[in-house]
Amino acid sequence: MLKLYGRNSSINVQKAAWAMGEAGLEWEWLDKDGVFGTVNVPNYERINPQILVPTLDDCGRLVRQSNTIVRYIARAYAPSILLPKDEAIFVEAERWMDWQASDNMRPMTTVFWGLVRTPADKRDMDAIKKALAVLHGQFAVLNAHLKDRAYITGDNFCMGDIPPGAAAYRYFTMAIDRPAFPHLEQWYRVLQEREAFLKLVMVPLA
């Protein structure tokens, strides 16, 4: 059986689990209810030398890095559901997966960790406000992209929706003021119609 390592409140673990859920897979979930900043698995460094989550163990094949796991699941287990067959659409999906992991993740980390995982009396509000402005700008780019499409790459859900969708959950759930992003909000509503998103991503943030 597949094994997934990492707590269910981690955005990176959520991306992997969501892909696996869309593929209709069953797996053993280790340290699912773990605490932020820890990996409560004996000798985990042998599985992932960086001691980071997630790690997917597919019958001894270890797959690390969340977006790599999403791509792996798409290719190996859900090509008809998650993997774009057209090369141009595939490249567009990859673009937005990498956007989440780089451009969006940097300000998201500052805002999310600052507001959700840091006690109020220890928050660097100047840094949080600056990062929040950047984060709004990043989601403005995605909002504009979604103006004329139902999903990230067009009419069909695919792997490209998963990393940005996990980020959108954090964005819309945090107690922050947000600009009006009608296209982003519509896409987010559509994602909430997916059982795997509701079950595996929309979990308590803290």
ZAMARGU-4260 file (C-alpha; in steps of 0.2 Angstrom, whole numbers, plus 5000, padded with zeros to 4 digits):
<rodrens>
0) 5000/5000/5000 | 5005/5018/4997 | 5012/5027/5012 | 5011/5046/5014 | 5021/5055/5027
5) 5017/5072/5035 | 5003/5081/5045 | 4987/5085/5036 | 4988/5104/5041 | 5004/5106/5030
10) 5000/5114/5013 | 5013/5103/5005 | 5006/5087/5012 | 4988/5093/5007 | 4994/5095/4989
15) 5000/5077/4988 | 4985/5070/4997 | 4973/5080/4986 | 4981/5072/4971 | 4980/5055/4978
20) 4961/5058/4983 | 4957/5064/4965 | 4965/5048/4959 | 4954/5037/4970 | 4969/5030/4980
25) 4970/5022/4997 | 4985/5025/5007 | 4993/5023/5025 | 4995/5041/5032 | 5009/5042/5044
30) 5010/5057/5056 | 4993/5063/5049 | 4989/5073/5065 | 5007/5078/5069 | 5012/5095/5076
35) 5019/5109/5066 | 5038/5109/5065 | 5040/5090/5069 | 5040/5074/5060 | 5034/5060/5073
40) 5041/5046/5063 | 5056/5035/5069 | 5071/5037/5059 | 5062/5049/5046 | 5079/5056/5040
45) 5082/5039/5032 | 5066/5042/5022 | 5069/5060/5018 | 5086/5067/5023 | 5080/5085/5023
50) 5067/5079/5037 | 5054/5089/5027 | 5036/5083/5022 | 5028/5076/5012 | 5036/5060/5007
55) 5027/5047/4996 | 5032/5029/4998 | 5026/5019/4983 | 5031/5001/4987 | 5049/5007/4991
60) 5050/5021/4978 | 5052/5037/4988 | 5045/5052/4980 | 5049/5069/4988 | 5044/5087/4986
65) 5025/5090/4985 | 5023/5096/4967 | 5034/5081/4961 | 5022/5070/4970 | 5007/5078/4962
70) 5015/5075/4945 | 5020/5058/4949 | 5002/5053/4955 | 4995/5062/4939 | 5006/5051/4928
75) 5006/5035/4937 | 4988/5034/4944 | 4977/5047/4936 | 4982/5052/4918 | 4964/5053/4913
80) 4959/5064/4927 | 4975/5075/4931 | 4987/5074/4917 | 4985/5086/4902 | 4988/5077/4886
85) 4991/5092/4875 | 5008/5099/4877 | 5003/5117/4878 | 4990/5114/4892 | 5003/5103/4901
90) 5016/5117/4901 | 5002/5129/4907 | 4998/5117/4921 | 5016/5116/4926 | 5018/5135/4926
95) 5005/5138/4939 | 5011/5123/4950 | 5028/5132/4950 | 5020/5149/4953 | 5012/5142/4969
100) 5029/5135/4975 | 5039/5151/4971 | 5030/5167/4968 | 5015/5164/4979 | 5023/5154/4992
105) 5036/5167/4997 | 5023/5180/5003 | 5011/5167/5009 | 5024/5159/5021 | 5027/5176/5029
110) 5008/5180/5031 | 5002/5163/5036 | 5016/5159/5048 | 5015/5176/5055 | 4996/5177/5058
115) 4992/5158/5061 | 5007/5150/5069 | 5014/5165/5078 | 5007/5171/5095 | 5000/5189/5093
120) 5013/5197/5104 | 5027/5190/5094 | 5021/5195/5077 | 5031/5206/5065 | 5017/5216/5059
125) 5027/5227/5047 | 5034/5211/5038 | 5017/5204/5038 | 5009/5219/5030 | 5022/5220/5017
130) 5021/5202/5012 | 5002/5203/5012 | 5003/5217/4999 | 5014/5206/4988 | 5002/5191/4991
135) 4987/5201/4985 | 4997/5206/4970 | 5000/5188/4966 | 4982/5183/4968 | 4977/5197/4957
140) 4988/5189/4943 | 4979/5173/4946 | 4962/5182/4946 | 4966/5190/4929 | 4971/5173/4922
145) 4955/5165/4927 | 4944/5178/4919 | 4939/5167/4904 | 4942/5150/4910 | 4934/5138/4923
150) 4950/5130/4929 | 4968/5134/4928 | 4971/5127/4911 | 4954/5129/4903 | 4938/5119/4905
155) 4945/5104/4914 | 4952/5101/4931 | 4970/5095/4931 | 4986/5094/4941 | 4988/5113/4938
160) 4974/5117/4949 | 4980/5108/4965 | 4995/5118/4971 | 4986/5135/4968 | 4970/5128/4975
165) 4978/5123/4991 | 4985/5141/4992 | 4968/5148/4989 | 4961/5139/5004 | 4974/5147/5015
170) 4971/5164/5007 | 4952/5164/5009 | 4952/5156/5026 | 4965/5168/5035 | 4957/5183/5045
175) 4963/5196/5033 | 4955/5210/5022 | 4956/5205/5003 | 4952/5214/4987 | 4937/5208/4977
180) 4944/5195/4965 | 4928/5188/4957 | 4936/5176/4945 | 4947/5169/4959 | 4932/5167/4970
185) 4922/5158/4957 | 4936/5146/4954 | 4937/5143/4973 | 4919/5140/4974 | 4920/5127/4960
190) 4935/5118/4969 | 4924/5116/4984 | 4912/5105/4974 | 4926/5092/4974 | 4925/5079/4988
195) 4944/5077/4989 | 4947/5096/4991 | 4934/5097/5005 | 4941/5082/5014 | 4960/5084/5012
200) 4963/5102/5010 | 4949/5111/5019 | 4955/5106/5037 | 4958/5118/5052 | 4973/5129/5048
205) 4981/5129/5066
</rodrens>
